[in-house]
Structure formats: C-alpha cells, structure tokens
C-alpha cells in the first residue's frame, strides 16, 4: 500500500460523489472515488462493481465504458441519477483501484524503488490521474515530462536528492498543459504531488 500521505492526497483530489459525473477534459464518466469508466474495460468494470450495484445500473453504466471527452459528456444524462454508496466507493478505491495503479506506476517507472515512500506515492497519484503513456500524438507535446521522469529514474548517476528535485520540477512543468483552461484542480494537484516528492529531500546524503 502506498504511503498514507499519498493516499490522502489522492482522496483529496479525487473526492467522492454519490452519483456518476463527468470531470471535464479528456475524462470519462466517473463514479465513486475517481473511478473513470472511460479508461477501463467492460470486464474490469463488471468485476470491480458488479457485486455493489443493481443489475439494471450495471447495464446502464456498461454503455458508457470507454467513452471520454465530449462523447462521455453527451451520455451523462442517461446515468447521472444512479446512486453510488460512499462505503462501496471507498472499498473499490482501496481494494481494487489503488493496487492497479501501483502496478501501473511500477510498470511505467521500473526504477521507482529508488525513491522514498512518499515520492513513490506521488508518482502513483500522477499515474492515477494521467495514465502511463510516454508517447505523444502527432503534433503534440503533452508527455515529455513523463518521459523525463522515466529517464531520470533510469539515470544511475543521479543521487536520491537529485532525483527528487528533478521529478518535482517535471511534475510542476506539466502545469503548462492546463494553465488558463479552467482546470485549476489539476494545477493544484500537480503542486501537491511535487510538494510531496520534494518533502523527501534530505539535507545530507551518504
């Protein structure tokens, strides 16, 4: 399990809503605590939520799995009245979602163990929010900081403190993608993740 500080950070930014909602941007319809239906499969959704929701509600939500952005927004009205229990949302978050994103973070950044616990947790939060892609679409430059973090972790010549400062810098640099776009929550989240990484800086290193 990731550090308690990292867990608190993710919970703070994801929050809980008692009904399906669309967070905006490239998100899909989201339920519980940040469970984005736009980025899962039908089988995964049914495995995670099947025992918690009524059969009729599972059927409705299956129809919006895989939809993101404007396509998800258009379908929100069909599912927004479905009730979601906070206890169920938290159970899914702790037992299903967080372990998956920890695994994804380690697959994307295999050298993650070079970092202290809180810094690793901040990376899990980043992957939870942005995914693991390192590849830009044509004429885009949205993933360069993700690649820079990967490359820094691969660089065995960097000390732990140097890694911490580089990763904090790259996370803050991502804010360029959302400044002036009405997505202040993402700007705040990047600052909180960078702060958590940088809190691991030690005054001296052996």
N, CA and C atoms as a LAMMPS dump frame, in Angstrom:
ITEM: TIMESTEP
0
ITEM: NUMBER OF ATOMS
618
ITEM: BOX BOUNDS ff ff ff
-5.0000000000000000e+02 5.0000000000000000e+02
-5.0000000000000000e+02 5.0000000000000000e+02
-5.0000000000000000e+02 5.0000000000000000e+02
ITEM: ATOMS id mol type element x y z
1 1 1 N 0.839 -1.194 0
2 1 2 C 0 0 0
3 1 3 C 0.874 1.244 0
4 2 1 N 0.478 2.246 -0.757
5 2 2 C 1.236 3.489 -0.821
6 2 3 C 1.16 4.22 0.517
7 3 1 N 1.997 5.224 0.674
8 3 2 C 2.071 5.946 1.943
9 3 3 C 0.745 6.625 2.264
10 4 1 N 0.525 6.848 3.543
11 4 2 C -0.709 7.493 3.972
12 4 3 C -0.815 8.92 3.432
13 5 1 N 0.308 9.622 3.339
14 5 2 C 0.276 10.981 2.796
15 5 3 C -0.159 10.971 1.331
16 6 1 N 0.353 10.009 0.577
17 6 2 C -0.019 9.908 -0.83
18 6 3 C -1.481 9.505 -0.98
19 7 1 N -1.919 8.586 -0.141
20 7 2 C -3.315 8.157 -0.178
21 7 3 C -4.243 9.33 0.125
22 8 1 N -3.874 10.119 1.123
23 8 2 C -4.665 11.297 1.481
24 8 3 C -4.708 12.29 0.337
25 9 1 N -3.587 12.457 -0.356
26 9 2 C -3.535 13.372 -1.5
27 9 3 C -4.51 12.923 -2.593
28 10 1 N -4.471 11.649 -2.926
29 10 2 C -5.35 11.141 -3.986
30 10 3 C -6.811 11.282 -3.586
31 11 1 N -7.131 10.921 -2.35
32 11 2 C -8.516 11.038 -1.882
33 11 3 C -8.99 12.485 -1.931
34 12 1 N -8.11 13.397 -1.541
35 12 2 C -8.477 14.817 -1.542
36 12 3 C -8.831 15.289 -2.946
37 13 1 N -8.019 14.917 -3.916
38 13 2 C -8.231 15.43 -5.271
39 13 3 C -9.287 14.654 -6.048
40 14 1 N -9.437 13.38 -5.765
41 14 2 C -10.463 12.611 -6.459
42 14 3 C -11.837 12.854 -5.838
43 15 1 N -11.87 12.883 -4.486
44 15 2 C -13.131 13.109 -3.804
45 15 3 C -14.13 11.988 -4.033
46 16 1 N -15.282 12.112 -3.416
47 16 2 C -16.368 11.146 -3.627
48 16 3 C -17.614 11.901 -4.038
49 17 1 N -18.32 11.367 -5.015
50 17 2 C -19.619 11.918 -5.412
51 17 3 C -20.633 10.777 -5.417
52 18 1 N -21.838 11.052 -4.931
53 18 2 C -22.838 9.983 -4.777
54 18 3 C -23.525 9.573 -6.072
55 19 1 N -23.171 10.235 -7.18
56 19 2 C -23.756 9.889 -8.485
57 19 3 C -22.679 10.004 -9.558
58 20 1 N -22.842 9.329 -10.673
59 20 2 C -21.886 9.463 -11.771
60 20 3 C -21.759 10.917 -12.215
61 21 1 N -20.55 11.308 -12.618
62 21 2 C -20.298 12.679 -13.057
63 21 3 C -19.221 12.672 -14.134
64 22 1 N -19.107 13.803 -14.819
65 22 2 C -18.066 13.965 -15.835
66 22 3 C -17.138 15.076 -15.386
67 23 1 N -15.859 14.781 -15.079
68 23 2 C -14.951 15.805 -14.549
69 23 3 C -14.501 16.838 -15.565
70 24 1 N -14.748 16.59 -16.832
71 24 2 C -14.31 17.513 -17.87
72 24 3 C -13.06 17.029 -18.587
73 25 1 N -12.602 17.81 -19.532
74 25 2 C -11.394 17.462 -20.275
75 25 3 C -11.522 16.15 -21.021
76 26 1 N -10.489 15.323 -20.914
77 26 2 C -10.464 14.041 -21.62
78 26 3 C -10.972 12.9 -20.748
79 27 1 N -11.606 13.227 -19.628
80 27 2 C -12.106 12.194 -18.716
81 27 3 C -13.321 11.487 -19.29
82 28 1 N -13.586 10.315 -18.723
83 28 2 C -14.833 9.634 -18.987
84 28 3 C -15.79 9.886 -17.841
85 29 1 N -16.967 9.301 -17.916
86 29 2 C -17.894 9.374 -16.793
87 29 3 C -17.265 8.646 -15.614
88 30 1 N -17.325 9.27 -14.459
89 30 2 C -16.584 8.803 -13.293
90 30 3 C -17.54 8.491 -12.154
91 31 1 N -17.24 7.43 -11.402
92 31 2 C -18.093 7.032 -10.287
93 31 3 C -17.238 6.789 -9.044
94 32 1 N -17.891 6.831 -7.883
95 32 2 C -17.192 6.548 -6.636
96 32 3 C -16.086 7.55 -6.383
97 33 1 N -14.898 7.057 -6.116
98 33 2 C -13.731 7.894 -5.867
99 33 3 C -12.804 7.814 -7.087
100 34 1 N -13.088 8.651 -8.049
101 34 2 C -12.211 8.764 -9.214
102 34 3 C -12.153 7.549 -10.114
103 35 1 N -13.177 6.713 -10.1
104 35 2 C -13.172 5.516 -10.957
105 35 3 C -13.681 5.936 -12.337
106 36 1 N -12.764 6.11 -13.275
107 36 2 C -13.067 6.663 -14.583
108 36 3 C -13.454 5.539 -15.546
109 37 1 N -14.723 5.536 -15.931
110 37 2 C -15.228 4.493 -16.828
111 37 3 C -14.698 4.643 -18.249
112 38 1 N -14.126 5.796 -18.544
113 38 2 C -13.572 5.996 -19.88
114 38 3 C -12.293 5.23 -20.121
115 39 1 N -11.658 4.78 -19.037
116 39 2 C -10.341 4.155 -19.154
117 39 3 C -10.308 2.77 -18.505
118 40 1 N -11.389 2.058 -18.605
119 40 2 C -11.407 0.661 -18.163
120 40 3 C -12.135 -0.157 -19.211
121 41 1 N -12.126 -1.465 -19.035
122 41 2 C -12.87 -2.346 -19.93
123 41 3 C -14.187 -2.738 -19.27
124 42 1 N -15.091 -3.249 -20.069
125 42 2 C -16.366 -3.716 -19.527
126 42 3 C -16.133 -4.831 -18.519
127 43 1 N -15.23 -5.761 -18.843
128 43 2 C -14.951 -6.866 -17.924
129 43 3 C -14.396 -6.355 -16.598
130 44 1 N -13.499 -5.386 -16.66
131 44 2 C -12.924 -4.833 -15.439
132 44 3 C -13.988 -4.131 -14.6
133 45 1 N -14.824 -3.333 -15.247
134 45 2 C -15.895 -2.645 -14.538
135 45 3 C -16.834 -3.637 -13.864
136 46 1 N -17.248 -4.673 -14.596
137 46 2 C -18.167 -5.653 -14.02
138 46 3 C -17.518 -6.407 -12.866
139 47 1 N -16.233 -6.733 -13
140 47 2 C -15.53 -7.431 -11.927
141 47 3 C -15.432 -6.563 -10.68
142 48 1 N -15.159 -5.288 -10.863
143 48 2 C -14.975 -4.389 -9.724
144 48 3 C -16.294 -3.996 -9.066
145 49 1 N -17.291 -3.711 -9.867
146 49 2 C -18.512 -3.095 -9.343
147 49 3 C -19.746 -3.993 -9.364
148 50 1 N -19.652 -5.141 -10.011
149 50 2 C -20.83 -5.986 -10.192
150 50 3 C -21.573 -6.335 -8.918
151 51 1 N -20.83 -6.605 -7.84
152 51 2 C -21.479 -7.001 -6.588
153 51 3 C -21.99 -5.817 -5.773
154 52 1 N -21.658 -4.603 -6.193
155 52 2 C -22.037 -3.416 -5.421
156 52 3 C -23.242 -2.675 -6.003
157 53 1 N -23.508 -2.858 -7.286
158 53 2 C -24.568 -2.104 -7.951
159 53 3 C -25.699 -3.02 -8.398
160 54 1 N -26.892 -2.448 -8.491
161 54 2 C -28.014 -3.206 -9.021
162 54 3 C -27.744 -3.581 -10.476
163 55 1 N -28.292 -4.713 -10.871
164 55 2 C -28.046 -5.233 -12.218
165 55 3 C -28.431 -4.208 -13.287
166 56 1 N -29.553 -3.522 -13.096
167 56 2 C -30.006 -2.545 -14.094
168 56 3 C -29.033 -1.378 -14.206
169 57 1 N -28.408 -1.017 -13.077
170 57 2 C -27.451 0.084 -13.092
171 57 3 C -26.135 -0.331 -13.735
172 58 1 N -25.742 -1.579 -13.507
173 58 2 C -24.55 -2.096 -14.185
174 58 3 C -24.759 -2.038 -15.697
175 59 1 N -25.936 -2.435 -16.135
176 59 2 C -26.23 -2.418 -17.566
177 59 3 C -26.15 -1.033 -18.171
178 60 1 N -26.66 -0.038 -17.46
179 60 2 C -26.614 1.338 -17.964
180 60 3 C -25.189 1.863 -18.018
181 61 1 N -24.421 1.594 -16.971
182 61 2 C -23.055 2.109 -16.922
183 61 3 C -22.137 1.419 -17.928
184 62 1 N -22.415 0.167 -18.248
185 62 2 C -21.614 -0.536 -19.255
186 62 3 C -21.653 0.198 -20.596
187 63 1 N -22.74 0.903 -20.862
188 63 2 C -22.888 1.582 -22.146
189 63 3 C -22 2.816 -22.273
190 64 1 N -21.467 3.298 -21.147
191 64 2 C -20.594 4.479 -21.216
192 64 3 C -19.128 4.118 -20.981
193 65 1 N -18.834 2.846 -20.746
194 65 2 C -17.446 2.411 -20.59
195 65 3 C -16.683 2.678 -21.892
196 66 1 N -15.524 3.28 -21.772
197 66 2 C -14.692 3.559 -22.939
198 66 3 C -14.937 4.906 -23.59
199 67 1 N -15.987 5.614 -23.171
200 67 2 C -16.261 6.936 -23.732
201 67 3 C -15.507 7.996 -22.947
202 68 1 N -14.901 8.936 -23.652
203 68 2 C -14.154 10.011 -22.998
204 68 3 C -14.512 11.345 -23.644
205 69 1 N -14.124 12.422 -22.964
206 69 2 C -14.321 13.757 -23.505
207 69 3 C -15.779 14.072 -23.806
208 70 1 N -16.019 14.717 -24.951
209 70 2 C -17.368 15.154 -25.321
210 70 3 C -18.327 13.988 -25.452
211 71 1 N -17.839 12.836 -25.924
212 71 2 C -18.704 11.663 -26.064
213 71 3 C -19.236 11.206 -24.703
214 72 1 N -18.392 11.275 -23.685
215 72 2 C -18.845 10.928 -22.331
216 72 3 C -19.821 11.967 -21.808
217 73 1 N -19.522 13.226 -22.009
218 73 2 C -20.399 14.296 -21.538
219 73 3 C -21.81 14.138 -22.099
220 74 1 N -21.911 13.769 -23.367
221 74 2 C -23.215 13.623 -24.012
222 74 3 C -24.061 12.524 -23.377
223 75 1 N -23.405 11.507 -22.818
224 75 2 C -24.118 10.358 -22.268
225 75 3 C -24.387 10.48 -20.762
226 76 1 N -23.897 11.539 -20.139
227 76 2 C -24.019 11.653 -18.684
228 76 3 C -25.473 11.643 -18.222
229 77 1 N -26.34 12.3 -18.948
230 77 2 C -27.738 12.407 -18.52
231 77 3 C -28.406 11.045 -18.365
232 78 1 N -27.91 10.038 -19.091
233 78 2 C -28.528 8.708 -19.045
234 78 3 C -28.175 7.939 -17.782
235 79 1 N -27.116 8.382 -17.076
236 79 2 C -26.651 7.604 -15.919
237 79 3 C -26.493 8.43 -14.649
238 80 1 N -26.665 9.75 -14.719
239 80 2 C -26.306 10.599 -13.585
240 80 3 C -27.184 10.424 -12.352
241 81 1 N -28.309 9.742 -12.483
242 81 2 C -29.177 9.526 -11.322
243 81 3 C -28.86 8.233 -10.573
244 82 1 N -27.924 7.434 -11.071
245 82 2 C -27.588 6.16 -10.415
246 82 3 C -26.903 6.436 -9.075
247 83 1 N -27.409 5.856 -7.977
248 83 2 C -26.801 6.112 -6.662
249 83 3 C -25.547 5.266 -6.433
250 84 1 N -24.54 5.894 -5.846
251 84 2 C -23.287 5.217 -5.517
252 84 3 C -23.062 5.359 -4.007
253 85 1 N -22.877 4.246 -3.317
254 85 2 C -22.62 4.272 -1.877
255 85 3 C -21.191 4.715 -1.596
256 86 1 N -21.016 5.595 -0.606
257 86 2 C -19.669 6.049 -0.252
258 86 3 C -18.823 4.896 0.278
259 87 1 N -19.414 4.023 1.071
260 87 2 C -18.678 2.865 1.579
261 87 3 C -18.214 1.97 0.436
262 88 1 N -19.101 1.758 -0.541
263 88 2 C -18.723 0.939 -1.693
264 88 3 C -17.618 1.606 -2.502
265 89 1 N -17.756 2.915 -2.68
266 89 2 C -16.737 3.646 -3.426
267 89 3 C -15.372 3.551 -2.761
268 90 1 N -15.35 3.66 -1.447
269 90 2 C -14.084 3.585 -0.72
270 90 3 C -13.505 2.175 -0.787
271 91 1 N -14.362 1.176 -0.682
272 91 2 C -13.899 -0.215 -0.764
273 91 3 C -13.256 -0.497 -2.112
274 92 1 N -13.898 -0.049 -3.185
275 92 2 C -13.333 -0.227 -4.521
276 92 3 C -12.013 0.513 -4.64
277 93 1 N -11.965 1.724 -4.111
278 93 2 C -10.765 2.553 -4.189
279 93 3 C -9.571 1.87 -3.524
280 94 1 N -9.761 1.374 -2.315
281 94 2 C -8.666 0.783 -1.552
282 94 3 C -8.282 -0.6 -2.063
283 95 1 N -9.271 -1.415 -2.362
284 95 2 C -9.014 -2.825 -2.655
285 95 3 C -8.809 -3.14 -4.131
286 96 1 N -9.307 -2.295 -4.998
287 96 2 C -9.224 -2.562 -6.438
288 96 3 C -8.371 -1.533 -7.176
289 97 1 N -8.744 -0.253 -6.994
290 97 2 C -8.144 0.786 -7.821
291 97 3 C -6.693 1.072 -7.46
292 98 1 N -6.431 1.319 -6.183
293 98 2 C -5.066 1.676 -5.785
294 98 3 C -4.055 0.574 -6.136
295 99 1 N -4.324 -0.698 -5.845
296 99 2 C -3.354 -1.732 -6.242
297 99 3 C -3.072 -1.756 -7.746
298 100 1 N -4.098 -1.503 -8.556
299 100 2 C -3.892 -1.482 -10.006
300 100 3 C -2.964 -0.341 -10.399
301 101 1 N -3.195 0.83 -9.814
302 101 2 C -2.381 1.982 -10.206
303 101 3 C -0.97 1.92 -9.636
304 102 1 N -0.806 1.254 -8.51
305 102 2 C 0.557 0.993 -8.038
306 102 3 C 1.304 0.123 -9.045
307 103 1 N 0.64 -0.922 -9.521
308 103 2 C 1.258 -1.818 -10.502
309 103 3 C 1.568 -1.072 -11.797
310 104 1 N 0.634 -0.249 -12.258
311 104 2 C 0.855 0.526 -13.473
312 104 3 C 2.032 1.485 -13.318
313 105 1 N 2.128 2.099 -12.135
314 105 2 C 3.231 3.032 -11.892
315 105 3 C 4.569 2.314 -11.964
316 106 1 N 4.639 1.115 -11.399
317 106 2 C 5.893 0.361 -11.428
318 106 3 C 6.213 -0.149 -12.826
319 107 1 N 5.202 -0.442 -13.614
320 107 2 C 5.453 -0.868 -14.993
321 107 3 C 5.979 0.298 -15.829
322 108 1 N 5.422 1.493 -15.591
323 108 2 C 5.857 2.66 -16.342
324 108 3 C 7.228 3.154 -15.887
325 109 1 N 7.491 3.01 -14.582
326 109 2 C 8.734 3.501 -13.988
327 109 3 C 9.373 2.375 -13.167
328 110 1 N 10.03 1.426 -13.826
329 110 2 C 10.532 0.232 -13.123
330 110 3 C 11.533 0.529 -12.016
331 111 1 N 12.159 1.685 -12.049
332 111 2 C 13.148 2.043 -11.022
333 111 3 C 12.527 2.854 -9.892
334 112 1 N 11.236 2.757 -9.724
335 112 2 C 10.526 3.571 -8.731
336 112 3 C 11.035 3.348 -7.312
337 113 1 N 11.553 2.162 -7.038
338 113 2 C 12.06 1.875 -5.688
339 113 3 C 13.276 2.71 -5.321
340 114 1 N 13.842 3.446 -6.27
341 114 2 C 14.936 4.353 -5.944
342 114 3 C 14.451 5.54 -5.106
343 115 1 N 13.143 5.767 -5.108
344 115 2 C 12.578 6.917 -4.417
345 115 3 C 12.069 6.552 -3.029
346 116 1 N 12.03 7.514 -2.102
347 116 2 C 11.405 7.289 -0.795
348 116 3 C 9.899 7.037 -0.955
349 117 1 N 9.301 6.508 0.087
350 117 2 C 7.907 6.061 0.041
351 117 3 C 6.943 7.153 -0.404
352 118 1 N 7.037 8.351 0.177
353 118 2 C 6.095 9.409 -0.188
354 118 3 C 6.262 9.841 -1.637
355 119 1 N 7.496 9.869 -2.118
356 119 2 C 7.738 10.225 -3.518
357 119 3 C 7.153 9.17 -4.454
358 120 1 N 7.307 7.906 -4.089
359 120 2 C 6.672 6.841 -4.895
360 120 3 C 5.161 7.036 -4.927
361 121 1 N 4.586 7.375 -3.79
362 121 2 C 3.135 7.586 -3.732
363 121 3 C 2.688 8.744 -4.599
364 122 1 N 3.503 9.796 -4.673
365 122 2 C 3.166 10.925 -5.541
366 122 3 C 3.145 10.499 -6.999
367 123 1 N 4.053 9.612 -7.388
368 123 2 C 4.061 9.095 -8.756
369 123 3 C 2.82 8.25 -9.016
370 124 1 N 2.39 7.473 -8.029
371 124 2 C 1.144 6.711 -8.185
372 124 3 C -0.021 7.669 -8.415
373 125 1 N -0.073 8.767 -7.663
374 125 2 C -1.115 9.769 -7.864
375 125 3 C -1.068 10.335 -9.277
376 126 1 N 0.132 10.606 -9.76
377 126 2 C 0.295 11.129 -11.112
378 126 3 C -0.229 10.148 -12.152
379 127 1 N 0.146 8.878 -12.008
380 127 2 C -0.32 7.848 -12.941
381 127 3 C -1.83 7.664 -12.825
382 128 1 N -2.349 7.733 -11.612
383 128 2 C -3.801 7.628 -11.386
384 128 3 C -4.529 8.689 -12.213
385 129 1 N -3.968 9.87 -12.272
386 129 2 C -4.62 10.987 -12.935
387 129 3 C -4.308 11.067 -14.428
388 130 1 N -3.045 10.76 -14.816
389 130 2 C -2.625 10.989 -16.196
390 130 3 C -2.377 9.723 -17
391 131 1 N -2.406 8.561 -16.345
392 131 2 C -2.086 7.342 -17.065
393 131 3 C -0.584 7.152 -17.205
394 132 1 N -0.183 6.215 -18.052
395 132 2 C 1.227 5.844 -18.156
396 132 3 C 1.853 6.115 -19.519
397 133 1 N 1.091 6.658 -20.448
398 133 2 C 1.614 6.836 -21.805
399 133 3 C 2.844 7.733 -21.812
400 134 1 N 3.831 7.345 -22.605
401 134 2 C 5.034 8.152 -22.823
402 134 3 C 5.068 8.696 -24.256
403 135 1 N 4.066 8.392 -25.035
404 135 2 C 4.081 8.685 -26.466
405 135 3 C 3.092 9.798 -26.785
406 136 1 N 3.572 10.795 -27.505
407 136 2 C 2.711 11.889 -27.939
408 136 3 C 2.034 11.56 -29.264
409 137 1 N 0.838 12.088 -29.421
410 137 2 C 0.177 12.029 -30.712
411 137 3 C 0.892 12.991 -31.667
412 138 1 N 0.695 12.813 -32.975
413 138 2 C 1.34 13.72 -33.932
414 138 3 C 1.037 15.187 -33.616
415 139 1 N 2.049 16.014 -33.697
416 139 2 C 1.927 17.459 -33.478
417 139 3 C 1.522 17.819 -32.054
418 140 1 N 1.777 16.932 -31.108
419 140 2 C 1.518 17.222 -29.697
420 140 3 C 2.812 17.071 -28.899
421 141 1 N 2.808 17.684 -27.726
422 141 2 C 3.979 17.599 -26.852
423 141 3 C 3.489 17.558 -25.409
424 142 1 N 2.633 16.567 -25.131
425 142 2 C 1.979 16.501 -23.828
426 142 3 C 2.645 15.531 -22.856
427 143 1 N 3.505 14.661 -23.341
428 143 2 C 4.031 13.596 -22.488
429 143 3 C 5.524 13.734 -22.206
430 144 1 N 6.103 14.878 -22.563
431 144 2 C 7.555 14.99 -22.436
432 144 3 C 8.011 14.918 -20.981
433 145 1 N 7.215 15.431 -20.039
434 145 2 C 7.607 15.349 -18.634
435 145 3 C 7.533 13.922 -18.106
436 146 1 N 6.575 13.15 -18.585
437 146 2 C 6.51 11.742 -18.194
438 146 3 C 7.779 11.017 -18.646
439 147 1 N 8.232 11.315 -19.862
440 147 2 C 9.459 10.697 -20.362
441 147 3 C 10.67 11.176 -19.571
442 148 1 N 10.657 12.437 -19.188
443 148 2 C 11.79 12.981 -18.425
444 148 3 C 11.883 12.314 -17.05
445 149 1 N 10.732 12.047 -16.409
446 149 2 C 10.738 11.344 -15.125
447 149 3 C 11.263 9.925 -15.298
448 150 1 N 10.795 9.247 -16.334
449 150 2 C 11.286 7.889 -16.634
450 150 3 C 12.793 7.889 -16.832
451 151 1 N 13.281 8.841 -17.61
452 151 2 C 14.713 8.884 -17.922
453 151 3 C 15.542 9.232 -16.686
454 152 1 N 15.021 10.1 -15.834
455 152 2 C 15.743 10.444 -14.605
456 152 3 C 15.884 9.231 -13.702
457 153 1 N 14.824 8.453 -13.592
458 153 2 C 14.88 7.255 -12.749
459 153 3 C 15.848 6.218 -13.313
460 154 1 N 16.011 6.203 -14.615
461 154 2 C 16.959 5.275 -15.243
462 154 3 C 18.412 5.709 -15.047
463 155 1 N 18.602 6.987 -14.781
464 155 2 C 19.948 7.558 -14.711
465 155 3 C 20.585 7.23 -13.36
466 156 1 N 21.446 6.225 -13.351
467 156 2 C 22.042 5.762 -12.101
468 156 3 C 23.057 6.75 -11.525
469 157 1 N 23.441 7.75 -12.291
470 157 2 C 24.408 8.725 -11.772
471 157 3 C 23.754 9.766 -10.877
472 158 1 N 22.428 9.854 -10.892
473 158 2 C 21.729 10.837 -10.06
474 158 3 C 21.589 10.314 -8.637
475 159 1 N 21.864 11.172 -7.671
476 159 2 C 21.626 10.81 -6.276
477 159 3 C 20.132 10.875 -5.988
478 160 1 N 19.732 10.373 -4.839
479 160 2 C 18.319 10.42 -4.458
480 160 3 C 17.824 11.863 -4.413
481 161 1 N 18.597 12.751 -3.808
482 161 2 C 18.186 14.153 -3.752
483 161 3 C 18.059 14.769 -5.136
484 162 1 N 18.984 14.434 -6.028
485 162 2 C 18.902 14.956 -7.39
486 162 3 C 17.669 14.428 -8.106
487 163 1 N 17.373 13.159 -7.89
488 163 2 C 16.153 12.583 -8.456
489 163 3 C 14.917 13.304 -7.941
490 164 1 N 14.868 13.506 -6.639
491 164 2 C 13.716 14.154 -6.025
492 164 3 C 13.487 15.541 -6.626
493 165 1 N 14.546 16.328 -6.738
494 165 2 C 14.395 17.677 -7.27
495 165 3 C 14.017 17.668 -8.747
496 166 1 N 14.577 16.744 -9.523
497 166 2 C 14.246 16.659 -10.95
498 166 3 C 12.799 16.244 -11.143
499 167 1 N 12.347 15.264 -10.388
500 167 2 C 10.972 14.794 -10.548
501 167 3 C 9.982 15.864 -10.102
502 168 1 N 10.273 16.535 -8.989
503 168 2 C 9.413 17.64 -8.575
504 168 3 C 9.304 18.711 -9.648
505 169 1 N 10.446 19.043 -10.269
506 169 2 C 10.464 20.045 -11.336
507 169 3 C 9.615 19.609 -12.53
508 170 1 N 9.737 18.342 -12.917
509 170 2 C 8.988 17.853 -14.076
510 170 3 C 7.482 17.808 -13.806
511 171 1 N 7.099 17.444 -12.594
512 171 2 C 5.672 17.43 -12.269
513 171 3 C 5.099 18.842 -12.335
514 172 1 N 5.838 19.818 -11.815
515 172 2 C 5.368 21.213 -11.892
516 172 3 C 5.3 21.691 -13.337
517 173 1 N 6.249 21.238 -14.154
518 173 2 C 6.277 21.66 -15.555
519 173 3 C 5.018 21.233 -16.3
520 174 1 N 4.397 20.139 -15.866
521 174 2 C 3.174 19.665 -16.523
522 174 3 C 2.034 20.669 -16.448
523 175 1 N 2.092 21.591 -15.526
524 175 2 C 1.021 22.574 -15.369
525 175 3 C 0.821 23.407 -16.63
526 176 1 N 1.828 23.448 -17.494
527 176 2 C 1.724 24.191 -18.75
528 176 3 C 0.532 23.73 -19.592
529 177 1 N 0.134 22.474 -19.385
530 177 2 C -0.935 21.883 -20.202
531 177 3 C -2.316 22.414 -19.841
532 178 1 N -2.484 22.945 -18.633
533 178 2 C -3.828 23.293 -18.157
534 178 3 C -3.979 24.737 -17.715
535 179 1 N -2.91 25.511 -17.726
536 179 2 C -2.998 26.915 -17.323
537 179 3 C -3.957 27.659 -18.248
538 180 1 N -4.884 28.402 -17.641
539 180 2 C -5.834 29.195 -18.404
540 180 3 C -6.961 28.419 -19.044
541 181 1 N -7.116 27.156 -18.651
542 181 2 C -8.153 26.322 -19.266
543 181 3 C -9.27 25.956 -18.298
544 182 1 N -9.32 26.628 -17.147
545 182 2 C -10.383 26.368 -16.187
546 182 3 C -10.248 25.049 -15.464
547 183 1 N -9.044 24.502 -15.437
548 183 2 C -8.797 23.211 -14.786
549 183 3 C -7.846 23.413 -13.609
550 184 1 N -8.249 24.312 -12.719
551 184 2 C -7.392 24.665 -11.59
552 184 3 C -7.147 23.496 -10.65
553 185 1 N -8.07 22.538 -10.622
554 185 2 C -7.874 21.361 -9.789
555 185 3 C -6.639 20.582 -10.202
556 186 1 N -6.378 20.521 -11.513
557 186 2 C -5.183 19.821 -11.996
558 186 3 C -3.917 20.589 -11.645
559 187 1 N -3.977 21.912 -11.705
560 187 2 C -2.817 22.717 -11.326
561 187 3 C -2.486 22.503 -9.851
562 188 1 N -3.518 22.481 -9.014
563 188 2 C -3.319 22.263 -7.585
564 188 3 C -2.784 20.862 -7.314
565 189 1 N -3.287 19.892 -8.054
566 189 2 C -2.837 18.511 -7.841
567 189 3 C -1.37 18.354 -8.195
568 190 1 N -0.937 18.939 -9.297
569 190 2 C 0.475 18.844 -9.66
570 190 3 C 1.348 19.496 -8.591
571 191 1 N 0.915 20.631 -8.059
572 191 2 C 1.689 21.27 -6.988
573 191 3 C 1.76 20.373 -5.76
574 192 1 N 0.64 19.755 -5.401
575 192 2 C 0.628 18.889 -4.216
576 192 3 C 1.515 17.671 -4.416
577 193 1 N 1.488 17.093 -5.622
578 193 2 C 2.356 15.939 -5.905
579 193 3 C 3.827 16.342 -5.858
580 194 1 N 4.148 17.483 -6.466
581 194 2 C 5.533 17.954 -6.45
582 194 3 C 5.991 18.244 -5.024
583 195 1 N 5.115 18.852 -4.227
584 195 2 C 5.455 19.142 -2.833
585 195 3 C 5.727 17.86 -2.05
586 196 1 N 4.924 16.821 -2.321
587 196 2 C 5.114 15.558 -1.611
588 196 3 C 6.441 14.915 -2.003
589 197 1 N 6.762 14.963 -3.279
590 197 2 C 8.062 14.449 -3.724
591 197 3 C 9.187 15.218 -3.034
592 198 1 N 9.118 16.532 -3.077
593 198 2 C 10.191 17.369 -2.554
594 198 3 C 10.304 17.309 -1.036
595 199 1 N 9.231 16.889 -0.367
596 199 2 C 9.289 16.741 1.084
597 199 3 C 10.247 15.622 1.503
598 200 1 N 10.631 14.782 0.531
599 200 2 C 11.55 13.668 0.817
600 200 3 C 13.014 14.089 0.719
601 201 1 N 13.272 15.335 0.336
602 201 2 C 14.646 15.823 0.201
603 201 3 C 15.353 15.791 1.559
604 202 1 N 16.533 15.254 1.568
605 202 2 C 17.328 15.182 2.787
606 202 3 C 18.468 16.207 2.714
607 203 1 N 18.77 16.8 3.856
608 203 2 C 19.794 17.831 3.901
609 203 3 C 21.171 17.327 3.512
610 204 1 N 21.453 16.08 3.855
611 204 2 C 22.743 15.48 3.501
612 204 3 C 22.517 14.061 3.001
613 205 1 N 23.447 13.589 2.216
614 205 2 C 23.376 12.215 1.709
615 205 3 C 24.707 11.532 1.958
616 206 1 N 24.649 10.272 2.306
617 206 2 C 25.885 9.49 2.479
618 206 3 C 26.475 9.167 1.109
